[in-house]
Amino acid sequence: MRTVTRLYDYHADAVQVVNDLEAASIPRDDISIVANNRGDRYSPAAADAGSGAGTGATAGGILGGGVGLLAGVGLLAIPGVGPVVAAGWLVATLAGVGVGAAAGAATGGLVGSLTHAGVPEAEANVYAEGVRRGGSLVTVRGADADVARAEAIMDSRRPANWTERDRAYRASGWDRFDPAAPIYTPTEAEIERDRI
């Protein structure tokens, strides 16, 4: 099993990537999305909760899915990142399934979950910082053939180049993801997206 991850500055790009991956028959169980949810942009409360749909399905509709992986999206709080909406296999790692959410957070939150899945630590730090700053992360795991197809799909939607993003973050004084750093407001996230 290999793991590939891409960071998207625009949430619509990440949602489209998830839809494209599913359309290409990448197994749903091998896809994950984690999206910054500052300002409750994707909160189930923002939708018609009276429709009888479950929380996950409601949030999935807001995320652009309604069916498939995005229908199962849930709300989480990640130390240093803040509120996110997330779906897929990475969510189980983030929540510390089997060991409790507190243990999951203690082992490193998003950085720890990504490195545990095989993402190099330097990349994982950039990806976690990117989500903290308002981005959306898509992660796929699978056999080499599926991963190669997934990479082509993921690269077709303007992902951030993690090495360039690392340089840009470092130029502003950043060293690595810090779970104690202040959480970006929606306005700060928008300014950051425009800056980069």
Secondary structure, 3 states (H helix, E strand, C coil): CEEEEEEECCHHHHHHHHHHHHHCCCCHHHEEEEEECHHHCCCHHHCCHHHCCCHHHHHHHHHCCCCHHHHHCEEEEECCCEEEEEEEHHHHHHHCCCCCHHHHHHCCHHHHHHHHCCCCHHHHHHHHHHHHCCCEEEEEEECHHHHHHHHHHHHCCCCCCHHHHHHHHHHCCCCCCCCCCCCCCHHHHHHHHHHC
